[in-house]
């Protein structure tokens, strides 16, 4: 009798199971509603762009197994206002807009350096040895590039204005030039990124021509002219002589 009484006393009251089920269902419904609300309020996913291209055709790749010279592409400086992952687009002559969802895969300076390095190694059939030891007997040409303007005009053009130099390491041979690449672009941020890619490729082609010129005339250095019509030579002065004096 005592066991029967305990069994009855431990049973859930009539209707308690139904109430518990309704509570659980209500809680689950509330959780689903919260999840949907959070999903609706979350920010859109970001899109990432790069300046590097995947060009590897035989037409623009020379063998680099035993290059006649090496290159050393130094880190690239860009204006502080665009030195961020977000796209900074021009909305007028005095206004810009920072786009949180449109982003470079890495900082613009790193993107430019990588794209220039990839392009030069393909065009010149050589190796970029920046940050890597290299043999003394092989000529090395150090490329330094400073971007003075990196402008993004959606639906109009992408512009890169850069001063760059090619210097033969361990000698006084130095060639300093300026390139302004302005590429028309269609609407959309894909087109804008592609325009900057073409601008970097244009500047890289001019730098490659300068490396070839300097390699063919190693003793003339600063007396050489910039090798293309779009690249403007900068006058050689004390600063240029000082820059060329280091290792």
Secondary structure, 3 states (H helix, E strand, C coil): CHHHHHHHHHCCCCCHHHHHHHHHHHHHHHHHHHHHHHHHHCCCCCEEECCCCCCCCHHHCCCCCCCCEEEEECCCECCHHHCCCEEEEECCCCCEEEEEEEEECCCHHHHHHHHHHHHHHHHHCCCECCCCCCCCCCEEEEEEEEEEEEEEECCCEEEEEEEEEEEECCCCCEEEEEEEEEEECCCCHHHHHHHHHHHHHHHHHHHHHHHHHHHHCCCCHHHCCCCCCCEEECCCCHHHHHHCCCC
